Amino acid sequence: MSKEVGIEQARKTLGDLANEVRFTGNDIVLTRNGKPVARIAPLEEAMTAGTRVTVPDYSVPEDWARAGEIVEVNSETVVVALDDGHRQELPTDEVTPA
């Protein structure tokens, strides 16, 4: 179930909106002049198998690739198949959609 919030209101309450999405699992649709323009969704939904991601330098050895695709999503971690063939399990918050 999605909730609609105007952009101006979202600017004032972004932290509260992020917590609401995190704890309820519901989307929030951001609107401008009553028309949808963006969506805030739970991270687990955004991070699905096949999503291209980059990983921070500190999370893999120096000679490993820094990008790849998510192959598995767990409750708090994702497994990334890096472009050089390595696989790395990382906390969800350490990967960024590419």
N, C-alpha and C positions, 0 to 999 in steps of 0.2 A: 504494500500500500504506500503510495507516495503522498507527501505533504507538499504544498506549494508555499514558497516564501519569496517575497519581493527582494530584489537585489539590495536595495537600501537597508531593509531590515536585516538581511543576511550579513551585511558589512558590520552592523552593530553587534550581532550575536553569533559570529562565526564559531567561536569556541563551543558555545552551547549547542549549536546545530551539529557540529562534528561529534560531540558526545552523544547526542540523540541518535544519530546514524549508527554510531559504534555500538551502543547498548541496545537499541531496538531492532537493528538490522533493516530498518525501513529507509527508503530513498527520500531525499528532499529535492524537489524540482525548484530551481531558481527561475524567477520570472522578471521580465522587464515590461512594463506597461501591460501586464496581464498575459504576456506570451512567454512560453517556456524558452529559456536560453541555455541552461546548463543543468547538471544533475550532480548531487553529492550522493555517492553510493558507498556501501560498506567495502572496505579494502578487499575482503575475501572475494567479493563479487568481481571486482576489477582485476584481480590476479587469478586468472584461470589458466588451465593447460593451453599451451600454444601462444601465450602472451610473450612478446619480445621484451626483455628487460636488460638493464645494466646492473652491475654489482659494484660496490665500492672497492677501491684498491686494497684496503686492509682486510677484506674478507676472503681473498684467494691469494695463492702464491704469486710472486712477481711475474713468472713466466706463463701464467694462465691467461686465457681470454677474459675480457671484462664484460662480455655480452653473450646472450643466449636466449633460449626459450624455456619457459616453465613447463616441466613435464609432470609435476605432481604438486598438489596443494594440500597441506595438512591444516590443522586448526591454528597453528602459530608459525608454521614454517612452509617454505616452498623448496622444491628440488629444481635446480636449474641445469639444463644441459647446455654447457658453454660451447661457443662456436669452435673451440679447439678439441672437442670431444670429452673433456672433463665434465663431471657432474658434481654439483655442490649443493648441500642443504643449508639454507640460510633462514634467519628470521624474516618474516614477511616485510617488516619495516626496513630491511637493509637492501631491498631491491627496488628499482625504479623502472616504471614502464619506459621502454626505449622510444 
